[in-house]
């Protein structure tokens, strides 16, 4: 279903042996013509529902569940801007543990990066607590081993970097990355037909010097 909607491109293949002046046109799918979704659409919750991918979920099974057709799995791929579903899909717990086991260095003792903790300045402005350092920022090992100075409302205060930041080990980083892939958007079924029509419309060629039909154009590269 997805590949049927992708337009074709016809390109000239030159021979590598005599006669060099002759060539054949080869027809192929034009995957460079990628469908673009307006990012603003995700702010309209009415079009989508959130779904948490579970271990052993598959795109075709989710499509079957929500659209009654496993061949609409490509809709889920596009509406979530997945480039490589093998990479953009979360690993199962078994696969994840195997990935950690296969690493050359110990993922539980190897630092991936350092991350700040939230530090309150100790005073308020306009009734709100002042934040001296925002948490969750990636910082260097130098920051972690150094000092940090901030204003506490009355004077400057200096603290050790390892008191306001922490090491994030490879295992933790990888697990957080893997878990972040579990939250996806499912286009609600009542909007599926309109989405498919728009996809087909955007994947049709407009008339130009290379135009042959709405589904085929030629090029000399």
C-alpha positions as CSV (number, residue, x, y, z in Angstrom):
1,X,0.0,0.0,0.0
2,X,2.8,2.4,0.9
3,X,5.0,1.6,-2.0
4,X,2.1,1.9,-4.4
5,X,1.8,5.5,-3.4
6,X,5.5,6.4,-3.9
7,X,6.1,8.0,-7.3
8,X,8.6,6.6,-9.8
9,X,11.6,8.2,-11.4
10,X,13.1,7.2,-14.7
11,X,16.8,7.6,-15.1
12,X,19.3,6.9,-17.9
13,X,21.9,4.2,-17.2
14,X,24.9,4.4,-19.5
15,X,26.6,1.2,-20.5
16,X,30.1,0.3,-19.2
17,X,31.1,-1.2,-22.5
18,X,30.7,-0.6,-26.3
19,X,28.5,1.0,-27.6
20,X,28.9,3.8,-25.1
21,X,26.4,6.1,-26.7
22,X,23.4,3.8,-26.0
23,X,21.7,3.5,-22.8
24,X,18.6,2.2,-21.1
25,X,16.1,4.0,-18.9
26,X,15.5,2.4,-15.6
27,X,12.4,3.0,-13.5
28,X,12.7,3.1,-9.7
29,X,10.8,4.4,-6.7
30,X,11.7,8.0,-5.8
31,X,12.3,7.7,-2.1
32,X,14.0,11.2,-2.1
33,X,10.5,12.7,-2.3
34,X,9.8,12.3,1.4
35,X,6.4,13.2,2.9
36,X,6.6,16.0,5.4
37,X,4.2,16.5,8.3
38,X,3.7,19.9,9.7
39,X,5.1,19.8,13.2
40,X,2.2,22.0,14.4
41,X,-0.2,19.2,13.9
42,X,1.1,17.4,17.0
43,X,-0.1,20.3,19.2
44,X,-3.7,19.3,18.2
45,X,-4.4,16.4,20.6
46,X,-7.7,15.8,18.9
47,X,-5.9,14.1,15.9
48,X,-3.8,11.7,17.9
49,X,-3.7,9.5,20.9
50,X,-0.6,8.5,22.7
51,X,0.5,4.9,22.8
52,X,3.2,3.2,24.8
53,X,5.0,0.5,22.9
54,X,5.2,-2.8,24.9
55,X,7.7,-5.5,24.5
56,X,7.1,-7.6,21.4
57,X,4.7,-5.0,19.9
58,X,5.1,-4.7,16.1
59,X,4.0,-1.9,13.8
60,X,1.7,-4.2,11.8
61,X,0.0,-5.4,15.0
62,X,-0.6,-1.8,16.2
63,X,-2.0,-0.9,12.8
64,X,-4.3,-3.9,12.8
65,X,-5.5,-2.9,16.3
66,X,-6.2,0.8,15.5
67,X,-7.0,0.7,11.7
68,X,-8.2,-2.9,11.2
69,X,-5.5,-3.3,8.6
70,X,-1.8,-4.3,9.3
71,X,-0.7,-2.7,6.0
72,X,-1.3,0.8,7.4
73,X,1.8,0.4,9.5
74,X,3.5,3.0,7.3
75,X,1.0,5.6,8.6
76,X,2.5,5.1,12.1
77,X,6.0,5.4,10.7
78,X,5.2,8.7,9.0
79,X,3.2,10.3,11.8
80,X,6.1,9.6,14.2
81,X,8.8,10.7,11.7
82,X,10.6,7.4,12.0
83,X,13.6,7.3,9.7
84,X,14.7,3.8,10.5
85,X,12.1,1.7,12.3
86,X,14.8,-0.8,13.4
87,X,16.6,2.0,15.3
88,X,13.6,4.1,16.2
89,X,11.7,1.1,17.8
90,X,12.5,0.3,21.4
91,X,14.4,-2.9,22.2
92,X,12.7,-5.6,24.4
93,X,14.1,-6.1,27.8
94,X,15.8,-9.2,26.7
95,X,17.3,-7.4,23.6
96,X,18.4,-4.5,25.8
97,X,20.1,-6.7,28.3
98,X,21.9,-8.4,25.5
99,X,23.0,-5.1,24.1
100,X,24.6,-4.2,27.4
101,X,26.2,-7.6,27.7
102,X,27.8,-7.2,24.3
103,X,29.5,-3.9,25.1
104,X,33.3,-4.0,25.4
105,X,33.4,-1.8,28.5
106,X,31.3,-2.3,31.7
107,X,28.1,-0.1,31.1
108,X,27.4,0.1,34.8
109,X,30.8,1.7,35.7
110,X,31.6,3.6,32.5
111,X,30.5,7.2,32.6
112,X,28.6,8.4,29.5
113,X,28.3,12.1,30.6
114,X,27.7,14.3,33.6
115,X,24.4,15.9,34.5
116,X,23.4,18.8,36.8
117,X,21.1,18.6,39.7
118,X,18.6,21.4,40.3
119,X,20.0,23.9,42.8
120,X,17.8,26.4,44.5
121,X,19.3,29.8,45.2
122,X,17.7,30.0,48.6
123,X,15.6,33.1,48.0
124,X,12.4,34.2,46.2
125,X,11.6,36.8,43.6
126,X,8.0,37.8,43.1
127,X,7.0,34.9,45.3
128,X,8.8,32.3,43.2
129,X,11.8,30.3,44.2
130,X,15.0,31.4,42.3
131,X,16.8,28.6,40.6
132,X,20.6,28.9,40.7
133,X,21.2,25.9,38.4
134,X,18.8,24.1,36.2
135,X,18.8,20.3,36.6
136,X,19.3,17.9,33.7
137,X,21.9,19.9,31.9
138,X,24.9,18.0,30.3
139,X,28.2,19.2,31.7
140,X,31.8,18.2,31.4
141,X,34.0,16.2,33.7
142,X,35.9,19.4,34.4
143,X,32.6,20.9,35.8
144,X,32.0,17.8,37.9
145,X,35.5,18.0,39.4
146,X,35.5,21.8,39.8
147,X,33.5,24.4,41.7
148,X,30.4,26.4,40.9
149,X,29.6,29.8,42.3
150,X,26.1,31.4,42.5
151,X,24.3,34.2,44.3
152,X,22.2,33.0,47.3
153,X,20.3,36.2,47.9
154,X,22.8,37.9,50.1
155,X,26.3,36.8,48.9
156,X,28.1,34.6,46.5
157,X,28.2,30.9,47.4
158,X,30.7,28.4,46.0
159,X,30.0,24.6,46.0
160,X,31.8,21.6,44.7
161,X,30.8,20.4,41.3
162,X,30.2,16.9,42.5
163,X,27.6,18.2,44.9
164,X,25.5,19.7,42.2
165,X,26.0,17.3,39.4
166,X,26.3,13.5,39.0
167,X,27.7,11.0,36.6
168,X,25.3,9.3,34.2
169,X,26.6,5.8,33.4
170,X,26.2,4.1,30.0
171,X,23.6,1.7,31.2
172,X,21.4,4.4,32.6
173,X,21.8,6.6,29.4
174,X,21.0,3.7,27.1
175,X,17.9,2.7,29.1
176,X,16.6,6.2,29.2
177,X,17.2,6.5,25.4
178,X,15.4,3.1,24.8
179,X,12.5,4.0,27.0
180,X,12.0,7.4,25.3
181,X,11.2,5.5,22.1
182,X,8.1,3.8,23.7
183,X,5.9,6.9,23.5
184,X,4.4,7.3,20.0
185,X,1.4,9.0,18.4
186,X,-1.4,7.1,16.8
187,X,-3.5,9.0,14.3
188,X,-7.1,8.5,15.2
189,X,-9.0,6.3,12.8
190,X,-11.5,8.9,11.8
191,X,-8.7,11.0,10.3
192,X,-7.0,8.1,8.5
193,X,-8.7,8.5,5.1
194,X,-7.9,12.2,4.9
195,X,-4.3,11.5,5.8
196,X,-3.9,8.8,3.1
197,X,-5.5,11.1,0.5
198,X,-3.1,13.9,1.5
199,X,-0.1,11.6,1.3
200,X,-1.1,10.5,-2.2
201,X,-1.6,14.1,-3.2
202,X,1.8,15.2,-2.0
203,X,3.5,12.3,-3.7
204,X,2.1,13.3,-7.1
205,X,4.4,15.1,-9.5
206,X,3.5,18.5,-10.9
207,X,4.0,19.3,-14.5
208,X,7.6,20.3,-15.4
209,X,10.2,19.7,-18.1
210,X,10.8,16.2,-16.5
211,X,7.1,15.4,-16.1
212,X,5.7,12.3,-17.8
213,X,2.7,11.6,-15.5
214,X,1.6,12.3,-12.0
215,X,3.5,9.2,-10.9
216,X,6.5,9.3,-13.2
217,X,9.2,11.8,-14.2
218,X,12.5,11.4,-15.9
219,X,16.0,12.7,-15.2
220,X,19.4,12.4,-16.9
221,X,21.6,12.0,-13.9
